[in-house]
């Protein structure tokens, strides 16, 4: 992993909210967590685009039953 020092201006109110909501300890941790989440969500969107969508005509009860049968 390559690490470099970067200077950015970030909304201090947003940082404080994120610190309180996540119980993370530092601004660096908040920013890293935010970037990881952004990448995770983008990868999820790309995977969904790649796979497309389809409808399953199963109820939750039927789905649980099929999983239990495996």
Secondary structure as the mmCIF struct_conf table of DSSP 4:
data_model
#
loop_
_struct_conf.conf_type_id
_struct_conf.id
_struct_conf.beg_label_comp_id
_struct_conf.beg_label_asym_id
_struct_conf.beg_label_seq_id
_struct_conf.end_label_comp_id
_struct_conf.end_label_asym_id
_struct_conf.end_label_seq_id
HELX_RH_AL_P HELX_RH_AL_P1 UNK A 12 UNK A 22
BEND BEND1 UNK A 26 UNK A 26
HELX_RH_AL_P HELX_RH_AL_P2 UNK A 27 UNK A 51
HELX_RH_AL_P HELX_RH_AL_P3 UNK A 60 UNK A 69
#
